[in-house]
Amino acid sequence: MNVYWQRFFKGEEIEEQVNPIIYDSWQRSMKYNVNHSKISQNLILTTSQLRELSDSNEDLIKASESVWPLIFQRLGSSN
């Protein structure tokens, strides 16, 4: 586990030592009580696995394309 994450989790001040995007993400996780210990695995797909997953969900992806701009706008305004 990341040393800075451990220090952050303990309440130590580490903001200056971590990328601001990462630090903000950690703060949001704490704010929303995301339990990092319940994350059992980090599933990282290969390019071919990602393509297969995308292809198998093509209809859903196409149906949702019209709302993507609204979602991105909402997420952008939420910081």
N, C-alpha and C positions, 0 to 999 in steps of 0.2 A: 504494500500500500504506500502511496505517496507520502513522504515525510511532511510536506507542507499541508496535505489534507489532514494528517493526524494532528498536527499542531492547530490547524483551523478548528477541527472537531473538538479539541480540548478547550477552545475559546481563546487561544493565543492570537495576538495581532500579527498577521502575516500578509496583509494586503499589498504592501510594497514589494513583496517577494514573488508574487504570483501574477500571471497575465490577468488583466482586468476582466476579460471575458470569462475566464475560468473562475475567478473569485466571485463574480456576480452569479454565475451558475451555482456555485457552492452555497451562496447566501440564499438563493431561491430554494434550493433543495432543503436547507435548514428551515426556511420560512414555512414550507409546505410539508414539513415532517417526513421527507423522503427517507426511508430506512435503508441506508446503503448496505447493511448487513444482510438484507433479504434478497439482494441481487445475486443470483446463483451463478451466472455466467455472462460473459461478454461474447455474444454471438456476432462474429464478424464474417460476413458473407464474401465469398470470392466473386469475381466479376461474372463468371458463368452462373453461379447460384443466384446472384442478384437479378441477372437477365431472366432466368427461369421464373423466379418469383414475380417479376414485373410482367412477363408474358402471361403467366397464369391469372393475373389480376387485371388484364388489359381492359376488360369491359368496365370494371369499377373505376379504374384510373381515368378512362375517357369520360365516364359519367360525372366524375368529380371535377374535371378541369375547369368548368365554368365558375366554381366557387373558390378556386385557389387564390385568385387575387384578393378576394374578401378576407380569406383566412390570413394571408400574409399581411394585409393591411391591419387586421385586428392584432396579430402577434407583434407587429412593428410598433403599434401604439401602446403595447403593454410592457415594453422594455423587457 
